[in-house]
Amino acid sequence: MGGSNSFGGAGGYSRFLSDAQTCSHNLHIHASMNNTILTLTDSQGDPITTQSAGSAGFKKSARSGPEAGYQAMTKLIEKVQEKNVQIHSLHVLMKGFGPGRDSAFKAIRAKTEWDIKRISDTTPIPFNGCRPPKARRL
């Protein structure tokens, strides 16, 4: 555990990393059924660049496919190279069950030499959760 008592960071996962194990950058992959949104942040969680399947040129239902996730990650990699960001170690955080989830990760492995230290799944799963609405009767 770290030396401080604060549990800062995105999602509270930083409390499990010691000071020697922190990664230099985090990559958030939010893969919904309609779009794939990618955000690269520094170790404190401040965003460096972001990209989505829609901003990569895919429109309407084409945003939901695996090819859109792959192309969005390719565009994000180009943005990072334009900004001359040096990524020494990477923590990949995946959220959602969309089709762009695996293809975005495959693009990282195919197009870059980034050292992926950690992969986490941050998909919110309810443990019993909220009560569902009353059944509709006609």
N, CA, C and O atoms as CSV, one atom per row, in Angstrom:
chain,resi,resn,atom,element,x,y,z
A,1,MET,N,N,0.836,-1.177,0.000
A,1,MET,CA,C,0.000,0.000,0.000
A,1,MET,C,C,0.875,1.232,0.000
A,1,MET,O,O,2.012,1.202,0.470
A,2,GLY,N,N,0.339,2.315,-0.530
A,2,GLY,CA,C,1.070,3.573,-0.584
A,2,GLY,C,C,1.206,4.191,0.789
A,2,GLY,O,O,0.607,3.712,1.752
A,3,GLY,N,N,1.983,5.242,0.885
A,3,GLY,CA,C,2.253,5.883,2.153
A,3,GLY,C,C,1.134,6.787,2.623
A,3,GLY,O,O,1.100,7.140,3.802
A,4,SER,N,N,0.206,7.180,1.745
A,4,SER,CA,C,-0.849,8.102,2.148
A,4,SER,C,C,-2.155,7.343,2.366
A,4,SER,O,O,-2.296,6.189,1.960
A,5,ASN,N,N,-3.093,8.005,3.006
A,5,ASN,CA,C,-4.382,7.401,3.271
A,5,ASN,C,C,-5.428,7.768,2.240
A,5,ASN,O,O,-6.554,7.276,2.321
A,6,SER,N,N,-5.105,8.609,1.278
A,6,SER,CA,C,-6.094,9.017,0.287
A,6,SER,C,C,-6.233,7.941,-0.783
A,6,SER,O,O,-5.265,7.288,-1.172
A,7,PHE,N,N,-7.459,7.780,-1.239
A,7,PHE,CA,C,-7.746,6.783,-2.259
A,7,PHE,C,C,-8.108,7.473,-3.553
A,7,PHE,O,O,-9.180,7.211,-4.099
A,8,GLY,N,N,-7.259,8.346,-4.066
A,8,GLY,CA,C,-7.543,9.095,-5.279
A,8,GLY,C,C,-7.404,8.233,-6.506
A,8,GLY,O,O,-7.099,7.044,-6.412
A,9,GLY,N,N,-7.623,8.824,-7.643
A,9,GLY,CA,C,-7.473,8.129,-8.916
A,9,GLY,C,C,-8.814,7.760,-9.491
A,9,GLY,O,O,-9.840,7.851,-8.818
A,10,ALA,N,N,-8.803,7.346,-10.735
A,10,ALA,CA,C,-10.042,7.013,-11.434
A,10,ALA,C,C,-10.509,5.640,-11.000
A,10,ALA,O,O,-9.811,4.648,-11.205
A,11,GLY,N,N,-11.669,5.580,-10.412
A,11,GLY,CA,C,-12.245,4.304,-10.046
A,11,GLY,C,C,-11.686,3.714,-8.769
A,11,GLY,O,O,-12.150,2.657,-8.342
A,12,GLY,N,N,-10.712,4.346,-8.143
A,12,GLY,CA,C,-10.174,3.869,-6.883
A,12,GLY,C,C,-9.207,2.717,-7.011
A,12,GLY,O,O,-8.859,2.110,-5.998
A,13,TYR,N,N,-8.748,2.382,-8.225
A,13,TYR,CA,C,-7.844,1.259,-8.370
A,13,TYR,C,C,-6.443,1.590,-7.905
A,13,TYR,O,O,-5.659,0.673,-7.664
A,14,SER,N,N,-6.087,2.875,-7.766
A,14,SER,CA,C,-4.716,3.247,-7.430
A,14,SER,C,C,-4.343,2.834,-6.019
A,14,SER,O,O,-3.158,2.804,-5.688
A,15,ARG,N,N,-5.322,2.514,-5.175
A,15,ARG,CA,C,-5.000,2.122,-3.819
A,15,ARG,C,C,-4.343,0.751,-3.767
A,15,ARG,O,O,-3.721,0.407,-2.762
A,16,PHE,N,N,-4.468,-0.040,-4.834
A,16,PHE,CA,C,-3.898,-1.365,-4.850
A,16,PHE,C,C,-2.485,-1.398,-5.415
A,16,PHE,O,O,-1.808,-2.421,-5.311
A,17,LEU,N,N,-2.025,-0.304,-6.010
A,17,LEU,CA,C,-0.677,-0.248,-6.563
A,17,LEU,C,C,0.251,0.443,-5.579
A,17,LEU,O,O,-0.090,1.485,-5.019
A,18,SER,N,N,1.413,-0.132,-5.370
A,18,SER,CA,C,2.387,0.563,-4.530
A,18,SER,C,C,3.068,1.641,-5.363
A,18,SER,O,O,2.880,1.703,-6.578
A,19,ASP,N,N,3.855,2.486,-4.716
A,19,ASP,CA,C,4.503,3.578,-5.424
A,19,ASP,C,C,5.477,3.071,-6.478
A,19,ASP,O,O,5.689,3.738,-7.492
A,20,ALA,N,N,6.076,1.898,-6.256
A,20,ALA,CA,C,7.036,1.359,-7.217
A,20,ALA,C,C,6.338,0.716,-8.412
A,20,ALA,O,O,6.972,0.522,-9.449
A,21,GLN,N,N,5.033,0.376,-8.300
A,21,GLN,CA,C,4.349,-0.352,-9.355
A,21,GLN,C,C,3.466,0.533,-10.230
A,21,GLN,O,O,2.816,0.017,-11.139
A,22,THR,N,N,3.416,1.832,-9.996
A,22,THR,CA,C,2.520,2.662,-10.779
A,22,THR,C,C,2.975,2.728,-12.232
A,22,THR,O,O,4.170,2.755,-12.524
A,23,CYS,N,N,2.004,2.752,-13.130
A,23,CYS,CA,C,2.289,2.817,-14.559
A,23,CYS,C,C,2.373,4.273,-14.987
A,23,CYS,O,O,1.793,5.152,-14.350
A,24,SER,N,N,3.101,4.522,-16.075
A,24,SER,CA,C,3.274,5.901,-16.523
A,24,SER,C,C,2.018,6.453,-17.183
A,24,SER,O,O,1.794,7.663,-17.150
A,25,HIS,N,N,1.181,5.587,-17.791
A,25,HIS,CA,C,-0.035,6.035,-18.470
A,25,HIS,C,C,-1.144,4.997,-18.318
A,25,HIS,O,O,-0.886,3.813,-18.102
A,26,ASN,N,N,-2.383,5.472,-18.436
A,26,ASN,CA,C,-3.564,4.608,-18.399
A,26,ASN,C,C,-4.314,4.762,-19.712
A,26,ASN,O,O,-4.437,5.868,-20.238
A,27,LEU,N,N,-4.814,3.656,-20.236
A,27,LEU,CA,C,-5.644,3.681,-21.435
A,27,LEU,C,C,-7.018,3.138,-21.074
A,27,LEU,O,O,-7.158,1.969,-20.714
A,28,HIS,N,N,-8.036,3.998,-21.173
A,28,HIS,CA,C,-9.407,3.615,-20.856
A,28,HIS,C,C,-10.117,3.259,-22.157
A,28,HIS,O,O,-10.180,4.075,-23.077
A,29,ILE,N,N,-10.655,2.036,-22.235
A,29,ILE,CA,C,-11.401,1.574,-23.393
A,29,ILE,C,C,-12.842,1.368,-22.937
A,29,ILE,O,O,-13.139,0.430,-22.197
A,30,HIS,N,N,-13.731,2.249,-23.382
A,30,HIS,CA,C,-15.155,2.135,-23.050
A,30,HIS,C,C,-15.864,1.606,-24.287
A,30,HIS,O,O,-16.074,2.334,-25.257
A,31,ALA,N,N,-16.229,0.329,-24.240
A,31,ALA,CA,C,-16.822,-0.325,-25.400
A,31,ALA,C,C,-18.299,-0.585,-25.135
A,31,ALA,O,O,-18.652,-1.567,-24.482
A,32,SER,N,N,-19.157,0.290,-25.637
A,32,SER,CA,C,-20.591,0.075,-25.515
A,32,SER,C,C,-21.081,-0.655,-26.764
A,32,SER,O,O,-20.308,-0.934,-27.680
A,33,MET,N,N,-22.362,-0.953,-26.785
A,33,MET,CA,C,-22.907,-1.646,-27.945
A,33,MET,C,C,-23.036,-0.724,-29.154
A,33,MET,O,O,-23.228,-1.205,-30.270
A,34,ASN,N,N,-22.933,0.596,-28.956
A,34,ASN,CA,C,-23.108,1.542,-30.048
A,34,ASN,C,C,-21.837,2.275,-30.457
A,34,ASN,O,O,-21.792,2.836,-31.552
A,35,ASN,N,N,-20.805,2.291,-29.619
A,35,ASN,CA,C,-19.606,3.080,-29.904
A,35,ASN,C,C,-18.456,2.550,-29.069
A,35,ASN,O,O,-18.675,1.823,-28.100
A,36,THR,N,N,-17.240,2.905,-29.433
A,36,THR,CA,C,-16.049,2.588,-28.655
A,36,THR,C,C,-15.310,3.887,-28.411
A,36,THR,O,O,-14.927,4.571,-29.361
A,37,ILE,N,N,-15.104,4.239,-27.148
A,37,ILE,CA,C,-14.449,5.489,-26.781
A,37,ILE,C,C,-13.134,5.163,-26.084
A,37,ILE,O,O,-13.105,4.390,-25.126
A,38,LEU,N,N,-12.058,5.751,-26.565
A,38,LEU,CA,C,-10.710,5.504,-26.038
A,38,LEU,C,C,-10.158,6.795,-25.454
A,38,LEU,O,O,-10.255,7.854,-26.075
A,39,THR,N,N,-9.578,6.709,-24.262
A,39,THR,CA,C,-8.975,7.873,-23.623
A,39,THR,C,C,-7.633,7.472,-23.042
A,39,THR,O,O,-7.546,6.515,-22.272
A,40,LEU,N,N,-6.588,8.199,-23.406
A,40,LEU,CA,C,-5.265,7.988,-22.830
A,40,LEU,C,C,-5.035,9.046,-21.769
A,40,LEU,O,O,-5.171,10.238,-22.043
A,41,THR,N,N,-4.684,8.621,-20.551
A,41,THR,CA,C,-4.442,9.547,-19.451
A,41,THR,C,C,-3.057,9.306,-18.886
A,41,THR,O,O,-2.441,8.267,-19.122
A,42,ASP,N,N,-2.572,10.303,-18.121
A,42,ASP,CA,C,-1.317,10.090,-17.410
A,42,ASP,C,C,-1.611,9.313,-16.130
A,42,ASP,O,O,-2.751,8.909,-15.901
A,43,SER,N,N,-0.595,9.100,-15.296
A,43,SER,CA,C,-0.773,8.262,-14.113
A,43,SER,C,C,-1.723,8.876,-13.096
A,43,SER,O,O,-2.300,8.150,-12.286
A,44,GLN,N,N,-1.904,10.214,-13.114
A,44,GLN,CA,C,-2.833,10.856,-12.189
A,44,GLN,C,C,-4.270,10.848,-12.711
A,44,GLN,O,O,-5.185,11.195,-11.964
A,45,GLY,N,N,-4.494,10.469,-13.957
A,45,GLY,CA,C,-5.827,10.430,-14.526
A,45,GLY,C,C,-6.179,11.636,-15.367
A,45,GLY,O,O,-7.326,11.769,-15.795
A,46,ASP,N,N,-5.224,12.522,-15.616
A,46,ASP,CA,C,-5.483,13.687,-16.463
A,46,ASP,C,C,-5.428,13.265,-17.936
A,46,ASP,O,O,-4.436,12.672,-18.357
A,47,PRO,N,N,-6.465,13.555,-18.727
A,47,PRO,CA,C,-6.500,13.078,-20.108
A,47,PRO,C,C,-5.446,13.745,-20.989
A,47,PRO,O,O,-5.204,14.949,-20.901
A,48,ILE,N,N,-4.835,12.935,-21.830
A,48,ILE,CA,C,-3.856,13.425,-22.803
A,48,ILE,C,C,-4.529,13.553,-24.164
A,48,ILE,O,O,-4.428,14.586,-24.826
A,49,THR,N,N,-5.211,12.496,-24.570
A,49,THR,CA,C,-5.930,12.515,-25.838
A,49,THR,C,C,-7.082,11.528,-25.783
A,49,THR,O,O,-7.071,10.583,-24.993
A,50,THR,N,N,-8.065,11.755,-26.622
A,50,THR,CA,C,-9.227,10.870,-26.663
A,50,THR,C,C,-9.625,10.645,-28.126
A,50,THR,O,O,-9.337,11.462,-29.001
A,51,GLN,N,N,-10.287,9.527,-28.360
A,51,GLN,CA,C,-10.700,9.164,-29.715
A,51,GLN,C,C,-11.902,8.239,-29.594
A,51,GLN,O,O,-11.997,7.453,-28.652
A,52,SER,N,N,-12.804,8.335,-30.536
A,52,SER,CA,C,-13.937,7.419,-30.564
A,52,SER,C,C,-14.112,6.884,-31.978
A,52,SER,O,O,-13.510,7.377,-32.932
A,53,ALA,N,N,-14.947,5.869,-32.084
A,53,ALA,CA,C,-15.206,5.307,-33.412
A,53,ALA,C,C,-15.921,6.319,-34.294
A,53,ALA,O,O,-15.727,6.321,-35.509
A,54,GLY,N,N,-16.744,7.179,-33.705
A,54,GLY,CA,C,-17.436,8.211,-34.475
A,54,GLY,C,C,-16.481,9.258,-34.999
A,54,GLY,O,O,-16.617,9.698,-36.140
A,55,SER,N,N,-15.511,9.670,-34.188
A,55,SER,CA,C,-14.554,10.673,-34.647
A,55,SER,C,C,-13.501,10.073,-35.575
A,55,SER,O,O,-12.744,10.805,-36.212
A,56,ALA,N,N,-13.451,8.738,-35.652
A,56,ALA,CA,C,-12.550,8.084,-36.599
A,56,ALA,C,C,-13.171,7.982,-37.986
A,56,ALA,O,O,-12.525,7.506,-38.920
A,57,GLY,N,N,-14.425,8.425,-38.129
A,57,GLY,CA,C,-15.041,8.461,-39.447
A,57,GLY,C,C,-16.194,7.504,-39.638
A,57,GLY,O,O,-16.796,7.482,-40.712
A,58,PHE,N,N,-16.526,6.704,-38.623
A,58,PHE,CA,C,-17.632,5.761,-38.752
A,58,PHE,C,C,-18.914,6.432,-38.290
A,58,PHE,O,O,-18.918,7.136,-37.280
A,59,LYS,N,N,-19.991,6.221,-39.015
A,59,LYS,CA,C,-21.256,6.865,-38.706
A,59,LYS,C,C,-22.336,5.823,-38.426
A,59,LYS,O,O,-22.307,4.712,-38.956
A,60,LYS,N,N,-23.280,6.209,-37.587
A,60,LYS,CA,C,-24.467,5.427,-37.246
A,60,LYS,C,C,-24.114,4.011,-36.808
A,60,LYS,O,O,-23.314,3.857,-35.885
A,61,SER,N,N,-24.668,2.976,-37.420
A,61,SER,CA,C,-24.473,1.616,-36.916
A,61,SER,C,C,-23.068,1.078,-37.191
A,61,SER,O,O,-22.677,0.068,-36.606
A,62,ALA,N,N,-22.311,1.723,-38.060
A,62,ALA,CA,C,-20.948,1.264,-38.336
A,62,ALA,C,C,-20.022,1.485,-37.140
A,62,ALA,O,O,-18.989,0.824,-37.035
A,63,ARG,N,N,-20.377,2.410,-36.233
A,63,ARG,CA,C,-19.562,2.674,-35.054
A,63,ARG,C,C,-19.504,1.486,-34.110
A,63,ARG,O,O,-18.575,1.375,-33.311
A,64,SER,N,N,-20.483,0.598,-34.192
A,64,SER,CA,C,-20.565,-0.480,-33.219
A,64,SER,C,C,-19.699,-1.681,-33.579
A,64,SER,O,O,-19.555,-2.582,-32.753
A,65,GLY,N,N,-19.130,-1.733,-34.742
A,65,GLY,CA,C,-18.404,-2.920,-35.178
A,65,GLY,C,C,-16.979,-2.988,-34.662
A,65,GLY,O,O,-16.436,-1.998,-34.169
A,66,PRO,N,N,-16.379,-4.161,-34.779
A,66,PRO,CA,C,-14.990,-4.324,-34.333
A,66,PRO,C,C,-13.987,-3.543,-35.178
A,66,PRO,O,O,-12.957,-3.104,-34.665
A,67,GLU,N,N,-14.275,-3.368,-36.459
A,67,GLU,CA,C,-13.369,-2.592,-37.318
A,67,GLU,C,C,-13.306,-1.138,-36.867
A,67,GLU,O,O,-12.255,-0.506,-36.974
A,68,ALA,N,N,-14.409,-0.601,-36.366
A,68,ALA,CA,C,-14.437,0.775,-35.881
A,68,ALA,C,C,-13.560,0.923,-34.647
A,68,ALA,O,O,-12.869,1.931,-34.502
A,69,GLY,N,N,-13.574,-0.059,-33.757
A,69,GLY,CA,C,-12.706,-0.024,-32.578
A,69,GLY,C,C,-11.235,-0.087,-32.951
A,69,GLY,O,O,-10.404,0.598,-32.355
A,70,TYR,N,N,-10.918,-0.912,-33.940
A,70,TYR,CA,C,-9.534,-1.037,-34.411
A,70,TYR,C,C,-9.046,0.277,-35.021
A,70,TYR,O,O,-7.942,0.736,-34.725
A,71,GLN,N,N,-9.880,0.879,-35.877
A,71,GLN,CA,C,-9.488,2.133,-36.532
A,71,GLN,C,C,-9.398,3.286,-35.533
A,71,GLN,O,O,-8.542,4.160,-35.669
A,72,ALA,N,N,-10.274,3.292,-34.535
A,72,ALA,CA,C,-10.212,4.334,-33.512
A,72,ALA,C,C,-8.905,4.235,-32.730
A,72,ALA,O,O,-8.288,5.254,-32.420
A,73,MET,N,N,-8.480,3.014,-32.411
A,73,MET,CA,C,-7.205,2.850,-31.700
A,73,MET,C,C,-6.039,3.256,-32.596
A,73,MET,O,O,-5.068,3.835,-32.108
A,74,THR,N,N,-6.110,2.969,-33.880
A,74,THR,CA,C,-5.060,3.384,-34.812
A,74,THR,C,C,-4.940,4.907,-34.847
A,74,THR,O,O,-3.833,5.446,-34.851
A,75,LYS,N,N,-6.083,5.599,-34.873
A,75,LYS,CA,C,-6.070,7.071,-34.863
A,75,LYS,C,C,-5.518,7.605,-33.541
A,75,LYS,O,O,-4.802,8.606,-33.536
A,76,LEU,N,N,-5.837,6.956,-32.428
A,76,LEU,CA,C,-5.318,7.378,-31.129
A,76,LEU,C,C,-3.801,7.225,-31.083
A,76,LEU,O,O,-3.105,8.087,-30.547
A,77,ILE,N,N,-3.296,6.150,-31.633
A,77,ILE,CA,C,-1.846,5.921,-31.673
A,77,ILE,C,C,-1.169,7.010,-32.499
A,77,ILE,O,O,-0.098,7.489,-32.125
A,78,GLU,N,N,-1.785,7.412,-33.629
A,78,GLU,CA,C,-1.229,8.498,-34.442
A,78,GLU,C,C,-1.215,9.812,-33.672
A,78,GLU,O,O,-0.245,10.566,-33.754
A,79,LYS,N,N,-2.288,10.098,-32.916
A,79,LYS,CA,C,-2.334,11.326,-32.116
A,79,LYS,C,C,-1.236,11.344,-31.060
A,79,LYS,O,O,-0.611,12.377,-30.819
A,80,VAL,N,N,-1.005,10.188,-30.429
A,80,VAL,CA,C,0.029,10.098,-29.390
A,80,VAL,C,C,1.413,10.324,-30.000
A,80,VAL,O,O,2.257,10.988,-29.398
A,81,GLN,N,N,1.642,9.778,-31.182
A,81,GLN,CA,C,2.932,9.970,-31.837
A,81,GLN,C,C,3.127,11.416,-32.272
A,81,GLN,O,O,4.250,11.918,-32.239
A,82,GLU,N,N,2.046,12.103,-32.684
A,82,GLU,CA,C,2.152,13.519,-33.053
A,82,GLU,C,C,2.501,14.381,-31.843
A,82,GLU,O,O,3.228,15.366,-31.968
A,83,LYS,N,N,1.983,14.012,-30.676
A,83,LYS,CA,C,2.246,14.790,-29.461
A,83,LYS,C,C,3.562,14.415,-28.798
A,83,LYS,O,O,3.936,15.029,-27.799
A,84,ASN,N,N,4.275,13.425,-29.325
A,84,ASN,CA,C,5.554,12.951,-28.776
A,84,ASN,C,C,5.445,12.539,-27.312
A,84,ASN,O,O,6.289,12.899,-26.492
A,85,VAL,N,N,4.398,11.779,-26.993
A,85,VAL,CA,C,4.218,11.265,-25.641
A,85,VAL,C,C,4.977,9.946,-25.532
A,85,VAL,O,O,4.752,9.031,-26.325
A,86,GLN,N,N,5.870,9.845,-24.555
A,86,GLN,CA,C,6.650,8.634,-24.338
A,86,GLN,C,C,5.914,7.756,-23.328
A,86,GLN,O,O,5.754,8.144,-22.170
A,87,ILE,N,N,5.471,6.586,-23.755
A,87,ILE,CA,C,4.738,5.675,-22.880
A,87,ILE,C,C,5.686,4.548,-22.474
A,87,ILE,O,O,6.067,3.706,-23.288
A,88,HIS,N,N,6.057,4.556,-21.186
A,88,HIS,CA,C,6.991,3.550,-20.683
A,88,HIS,C,C,6.253,2.304,-20.211
A,88,HIS,O,O,6.654,1.186,-20.534
A,89,SER,N,N,5.182,2.486,-19.451
A,89,SER,CA,C,4.378,1.362,-18.998
A,89,SER,C,C,2.914,1.763,-19.070
A,89,SER,O,O,2.567,2.914,-18.806
A,90,LEU,N,N,2.064,0.823,-19.424
A,90,LEU,CA,C,0.668,1.127,-19.709
A,90,LEU,C,C,-0.250,0.243,-18.882
A,90,LEU,O,O,-0.027,-0.960,-18.744
A,91,HIS,N,N,-1.285,0.864,-18.335
A,91,HIS,CA,C,-2.347,0.146,-17.633
A,91,HIS,C,C,-3.603,0.289,-18.477
A,91,HIS,O,O,-4.089,1.402,-18.679
A,92,VAL,N,N,-4.133,-0.821,-18.972
A,92,VAL,CA,C,-5.311,-0.807,-19.836
A,92,VAL,C,C,-6.532,-1.117,-18.985
A,92,VAL,O,O,-6.592,-2.156,-18.328
A,93,LEU,N,N,-7.514,-0.204,-19.000
A,93,LEU,CA,C,-8.757,-0.387,-18.265
A,93,LEU,C,C,-9.893,-0.531,-19.263
A,93,LEU,O,O,-10.167,0.399,-20.022
A,94,MET,N,N,-10.558,-1.680,-19.276
A,94,MET,CA,C,-11.630,-1.941,-20.222
A,94,MET,C,C,-12.963,-1.880,-19.497
A,94,MET,O,O,-13.107,-2.405,-18.393
A,95,LYS,N,N,-13.938,-1.233,-20.130
A,95,LYS,CA,C,-15.278,-1.133,-19.561
A,95,LYS,C,C,-16.300,-1.429,-20.643
A,95,LYS,O,O,-16.232,-0.861,-21.732
A,96,GLY,N,N,-17.236,-2.305,-20.356
A,96,GLY,CA,C,-18.305,-2.621,-21.291
A,96,GLY,C,C,-18.040,-3.905,-22.059
A,96,GLY,O,O,-16.949,-4.473,-22.012
A,97,PHE,N,N,-19.079,-4.347,-22.771
A,97,PHE,CA,C,-19.001,-5.612,-23.502
A,97,PHE,C,C,-19.210,-5.426,-24.996
A,97,PHE,O,O,-19.686,-6.340,-25.669
A,98,GLY,N,N,-18.869,-4.275,-25.518
A,98,GLY,CA,C,-19.095,-3.991,-26.932
A,98,GLY,C,C,-18.125,-4.726,-27.837
A,98,GLY,O,O,-17.115,-5.250,-27.368
A,99,PRO,N,N,-18.419,-4.770,-29.132
A,99,PRO,CA,C,-17.573,-5.489,-30.081
A,99,PRO,C,C,-16.219,-4.826,-30.341
A,99,PRO,O,O,-15.311,-5.479,-30.854
A,100,GLY,N,N,-16.062,-3.545,-29.998
A,100,GLY,CA,C,-14.790,-2.876,-30.230
A,100,GLY,C,C,-13.761,-3.109,-29.148
A,100,GLY,O,O,-12.627,-2.645,-29.267
A,101,ARG,N,N,-14.126,-3.809,-28.106
A,101,ARG,CA,C,-13.257,-4.016,-26.941
A,101,ARG,C,C,-11.999,-4.808,-27.294
A,101,ARG,O,O,-10.886,-4.338,-27.055
A,102,ASP,N,N,-12.163,-5.993,-27.855
A,102,ASP,CA,C,-11.013,-6.842,-28.174
A,102,ASP,C,C,-10.224,-6.306,-29.351
A,102,ASP,O,O,-8.996,-6.399,-29.370
A,103,SER,N,N,-10.918,-5.744,-30.338
A,103,SER,CA,C,-10.218,-5.260,-31.519
A,103,SER,C,C,-9.358,-4.040,-31.194
A,103,SER,O,O,-8.308,-3.849,-31.807
A,104,ALA,N,N,-9.790,-3.207,-30.234
A,104,ALA,CA,C,-8.954,-2.073,-29.816
A,104,ALA,C,C,-7.688,-2.573,-29.137
A,104,ALA,O,O,-6.609,-2.020,-29.349
A,105,PHE,N,N,-7.811,-3.608,-28.330
A,105,PHE,CA,C,-6.633,-4.169,-27.667
A,105,PHE,C,C,-5.695,-4.823,-28.682
A,105,PHE,O,O,-4.475,-4.722,-28.556
A,106,LYS,N,N,-6.260,-5.490,-29.681
A,106,LYS,CA,C,-5.429,-6.112,-30.719
A,106,LYS,C,C,-4.663,-5.060,-31.513
A,106,LYS,O,O,-3.545,-5.315,-31.960
A,107,ALA,N,N,-5.255,-3.876,-31.692
A,107,ALA,CA,C,-4.559,-2.806,-32.405
A,107,ALA,C,C,-3.358,-2.307,-31.611
A,107,ALA,O,O,-2.333,-1.960,-32.199
A,108,ILE,N,N,-3.468,-2.265,-30.286
A,108,ILE,CA,C,-2.317,-1.865,-29.465
A,108,ILE,C,C,-1.177,-2.844,-29.666
A,108,ILE,O,O,-0.032,-2.441,-29.869
A,109,ARG,N,N,-1.491,-4.128,-29.609
A,109,ARG,CA,C,-0.457,-5.154,-29.732
A,109,ARG,C,C,0.172,-5.172,-31.125
A,109,ARG,O,O,1.365,-5.441,-31.264
A,110,ALA,N,N,-0.623,-4.888,-32.154
A,110,ALA,CA,C,-0.127,-4.977,-33.522
A,110,ALA,C,C,0.652,-3.732,-33.937
A,110,ALA,O,O,1.634,-3.845,-34.670
A,111,LYS,N,N,0.237,-2.549,-33.486
A,111,LYS,CA,C,0.787,-1.305,-34.021
A,111,LYS,C,C,1.840,-0.651,-33.135
A,111,LYS,O,O,2.564,0.225,-33.608
A,112,THR,N,N,1.953,-1.045,-31.860
A,112,THR,CA,C,2.881,-0.354,-30.966
A,112,THR,C,C,3.783,-1.342,-30.244
A,112,THR,O,O,3.575,-2.555,-30.274
A,113,GLU,N,N,4.774,-0.786,-29.606
A,113,GLU,CA,C,5.685,-1.554,-28.754
A,113,GLU,C,C,5.507,-1.151,-27.295
A,113,GLU,O,O,6.425,-1.292,-26.488
A,114,TRP,N,N,4.301,-0.640,-26.956
A,114,TRP,CA,C,4.046,-0.193,-25.586
A,114,TRP,C,C,4.092,-1.375,-24.634
A,114,TRP,O,O,3.603,-2.460,-24.947
A,115,ASP,N,N,4.687,-1.152,-23.460
A,115,ASP,CA,C,4.831,-2.183,-22.440
A,115,ASP,C,C,3.563,-2.193,-21.587
A,115,ASP,O,O,3.379,-1.323,-20.736
A,116,ILE,N,N,2.701,-3.164,-21.812
A,116,ILE,CA,C,1.445,-3.264,-21.064
A,116,ILE,C,C,1.731,-4.019,-19.774
A,116,ILE,O,O,2.019,-5.216,-19.787
A,117,LYS,N,N,1.646,-3.297,-18.660
A,117,LYS,CA,C,1.938,-3.891,-17.354
A,117,LYS,C,C,0.710,-4.526,-16.725
A,117,LYS,O,O,0.815,-5.509,-15.992
A,118,ARG,N,N,-0.463,-3.956,-17.017
A,118,ARG,CA,C,-1.646,-4.375,-16.299
A,118,ARG,C,C,-2.885,-4.211,-17.182
A,118,ARG,O,O,-2.997,-3.245,-17.937
A,119,ILE,N,N,-3.811,-5.167,-17.078
A,119,ILE,CA,C,-5.089,-5.082,-17.768
A,119,ILE,C,C,-6.177,-5.268,-16.717
A,119,ILE,O,O,-6.176,-6.255,-15.981
A,120,SER,N,N,-7.110,-4.307,-16.651
A,120,SER,CA,C,-8.191,-4.377,-15.675
A,120,SER,C,C,-9.531,-4.266,-16.388
A,120,SER,O,O,-9.654,-3.608,-17.421
A,121,ASP,N,N,-10.532,-4.927,-15.810
A,121,ASP,CA,C,-11.886,-4.797,-16.303
A,121,ASP,C,C,-12.669,-3.992,-15.275
A,121,ASP,O,O,-12.816,-4.423,-14.132
A,122,THR,N,N,-13.173,-2.824,-15.675
A,122,THR,CA,C,-13.885,-1.945,-14.755
A,122,THR,C,C,-15.367,-1.863,-15.098
A,122,THR,O,O,-16.020,-0.864,-14.797
A,123,THR,N,N,-15.906,-2.915,-15.729
A,123,THR,CA,C,-17.315,-2.932,-16.080
A,123,THR,C,C,-18.155,-2.963,-14.807
A,123,THR,O,O,-17.966,-3.839,-13.963
A,124,PRO,N,N,-19.078,-2.020,-14.659
A,124,PRO,CA,C,-19.902,-2.036,-13.444
A,124,PRO,C,C,-20.897,-3.194,-13.477
A,124,PRO,O,O,-21.711,-3.297,-14.395
A,125,ILE,N,N,-20.825,-4.053,-12.481
A,125,ILE,CA,C,-21.726,-5.196,-12.389
A,125,ILE,C,C,-22.528,-5.040,-11.099
A,125,ILE,O,O,-21.940,-4.996,-10.018
A,126,PRO,N,N,-23.852,-4.955,-11.186
A,126,PRO,CA,C,-24.638,-4.786,-9.962
A,126,PRO,C,C,-24.711,-6.085,-9.166
A,126,PRO,O,O,-24.962,-7.150,-9.729
A,127,PHE,N,N,-24.495,-5.996,-7.885
A,127,PHE,CA,C,-24.690,-7.124,-6.988
A,127,PHE,C,C,-26.074,-6.952,-6.369
A,127,PHE,O,O,-26.214,-6.392,-5.281
A,128,ASN,N,N,-27.072,-7.429,-7.059
A,128,ASN,CA,C,-28.495,-7.317,-6.753
A,128,ASN,C,C,-29.054,-5.968,-7.187
A,128,ASN,O,O,-30.198,-5.940,-7.639
A,129,GLY,N,N,-28.356,-4.870,-7.088
A,129,GLY,CA,C,-28.710,-3.616,-7.719
A,129,GLY,C,C,-30.068,-3.041,-7.344
A,129,GLY,O,O,-30.595,-3.322,-6.267
A,130,CYS,N,N,-30.623,-2.245,-8.228
A,130,CYS,CA,C,-31.892,-1.562,-8.010
A,130,CYS,C,C,-33.057,-2.512,-8.295
A,130,CYS,O,O,-32.925,-3.498,-9.020
A,131,ARG,N,N,-34.184,-2.180,-7.704
A,131,ARG,CA,C,-35.388,-2.955,-7.948
A,131,ARG,C,C,-35.915,-2.630,-9.349
A,131,ARG,O,O,-35.999,-1.457,-9.712
A,132,PRO,N,N,-36.271,-3.643,-10.138
A,132,PRO,CA,C,-36.761,-3.371,-11.493
A,132,PRO,C,C,-38.139,-2.719,-11.444
A,132,PRO,O,O,-38.845,-2.843,-10.443
A,133,PRO,N,N,-38.526,-2.036,-12.500
A,133,PRO,CA,C,-39.853,-1.394,-12.519
A,133,PRO,C,C,-40.963,-2.439,-12.511
A,133,PRO,O,O,-40.773,-3.584,-12.922
A,134,LYS,N,N,-42.125,-2.008,-12.031
A,134,LYS,CA,C,-43.277,-2.904,-11.968
A,134,LYS,C,C,-43.651,-3.364,-13.372
A,134,LYS,O,O,-43.552,-2.591,-14.325
A,135,ALA,N,N,-44.075,-4.604,-13.505
A,135,ALA,CA,C,-44.417,-5.166,-14.810
A,135,ALA,C,C,-45.587,-4.424,-15.415
A,135,ALA,O,O,-46.544,-4.087,-14.717
A,136,ARG,N,N,-45.517,-4.170,-16.695
A,136,ARG,CA,C,-46.561,-3.438,-17.401
A,136,ARG,C,C,-47.732,-4.359,-17.706
A,136,ARG,O,O,-47.552,-5.460,-18.226
A,137,ARG,N,N,-48.944,-3.892,-17.374
A,137,ARG,CA,C,-50.144,-4.674,-17.648
A,137,ARG,C,C,-51.039,-3.918,-18.614
A,137,ARG,O,O,-51.314,-2.736,-18.408
A,138,LEU,N,N,-51.484,-4.568,-19.637
A,138,LEU,CA,C,-52.345,-3.941,-20.640
A,138,LEU,C,C,-53.795,-4.309,-20.462
A,138,LEU,O,O,-54.645,-3.860,-21.230
